[in-house]
Amino acid sequence: MIVSLLQPSFLMSKTRSYAQILIGSWLFLTAMAIYFSLWAAPLDFLQGGNSRILYVHVPVAWMSILLYIATAINTFLFLLTKHPLFLRSSGTGIEMGAFFTFFTLVTGSFWGRPMWGTFWVWDARLTSVLILFFIYLGALCFQKLSVELASIFICVGLIDIPIIKFSVNWWNTLHQPGSISQFGTSIHLSMLIPILSNFANFLFLTCILFVIETRILILSFLESSLTEEIEAREVQNLVHSLSLFASMAEWLKHPNGRISRFNSYWMHE
């Protein structure tokens, strides 16, 4: 019973069923986020419809930083343990982090065009986020050369995270200061809900991908171990069969010995 539960086919079918449930839940969260962002939330008095871009821009910016921190933790654990699970998780985090950072830059540019009159300025916040995007790309390139080098590169790049966070406080920037802090928020609840719903949506999608990647890696380990065990048993059975065949061949080569043993047996009787 336990062996059948560990079969890759059984685990793969369970993975598909879990994936369907998770994807269905994600689609529900996506529909709710779209509803809150496009219909439920009111328009900003000054920004108008352009404010709806922030309902996506702010959550993807949070995700780009959160994924980098999670990836740095995975790479650090990989450097300590050399476990392939941490390597697989860090690779997934780098790819998704690069996507969210790129999406942050794109949505910020589209928001800045009507508000600042240009798609890009060399602002401290924008420049530090651009550096984060280059760090993600550099880690992707280093992974093809050496996973250890890519892991060290990610850990060193952590210095950019506090720069992104406090850049609006350390320098005079066009980018507005943070609206959410430990002391509260300056965002109205009707506009905060779509931001948080989109963040929950992106976070849930990221967790789904991480879970699927992890289960696929575990399934590959189980499948390889079961394959090795089956091959070892086949080799053992083959060796046993060959030994029996060799014993029978040796027995058939000496008929006189068999007859003499047979006669001695009956004479003794």
Residue pairs with C-beta under 8 A, 6 or more apart in sequence:
4 10
5 11
6 222
6 226
7 226
8 219
8 222
8 223
8 226
11 215
11 218
11 219
11 222
12 219
15 212
15 215
15 216
15 219
18 211
18 215
19 208
19 212
22 208
22 211
23 208
25 204
26 201
26 204
26 205
26 208
29 197
29 200
29 201
29 204
30 201
32 197
32 201
33 194
33 197
33 198
33 200
33 201
36 55
36 193
36 194
36 197
36 198
37 52
37 55
37 56
37 194
37 197
37 198
38 52
40 190
40 193
40 194
41 52
41 55
41 190
41 191
41 193
41 194
42 190
42 191
43 49
43 51
43 52
44 50
44 51
44 191
47 115
50 111
50 114
50 115
51 191
53 107
53 110
53 111
54 111
54 195
55 191
55 194
55 195
55 198
56 103
56 107
56 198
57 104
57 107
57 108
57 111
58 195
58 199
59 195
59 196
59 198
59 199
59 201
59 202
60 100
60 103
60 104
60 107
60 202
61 100
61 104
61 108
61 129
62 199
63 97
63 100
63 199
63 202
63 203
63 206
64 97
64 100
64 101
64 104
64 129
64 132
65 132
65 161
65 164
65 165
66 203
67 93
67 96
67 97
67 100
67 206
68 93
68 97
68 132
68 135
68 136
68 154
68 157
68 158
68 161
69 158
69 161
70 93
71 89
71 90
71 93
71 94
71 97
71 154
72 154
72 155
72 157
72 158
74 86
74 87
74 89
74 90
74 93
75 86
75 90
75 150
75 151
75 152
75 154
75 155
76 151
76 155
77 83
77 86
78 86
78 87
78 90
78 147
78 151
79 148
79 151
79 152
79 155
84 217
85 214
85 217
87 147
88 213
88 214
88 217
89 210
89 213
89 214
90 151
90 154
91 143
92 209
92 210
92 213
93 210
94 136
94 139
94 140
94 143
94 150
94 154
95 140
96 206
96 209
97 136
98 133
98 136
98 137
98 140
100 202
101 129
101 132
101 133
101 136
102 133
104 129
105 126
105 129
105 130
105 133
108 126
108 129
109 119
109 120
110 119
112 118
112 119
112 120
112 121
113 119
116 174
120 126
121 174
123 173
123 174
123 175
124 167
124 168
124 170
124 171
124 173
124 175
125 164
125 167
125 168
125 173
125 175
126 175
128 160
128 163
128 164
128 167
129 164
131 160
132 157
132 160
132 161
132 164
135 153
135 154
135 157
135 160
138 153
139 150
139 153
139 154
139 157
140 150
142 149
142 150
142 153
143 150
165 178
167 173
167 175
168 175
168 176
168 177
168 178
169 177
179 185
179 186
179 187
180 187
185 192
187 195
251 258
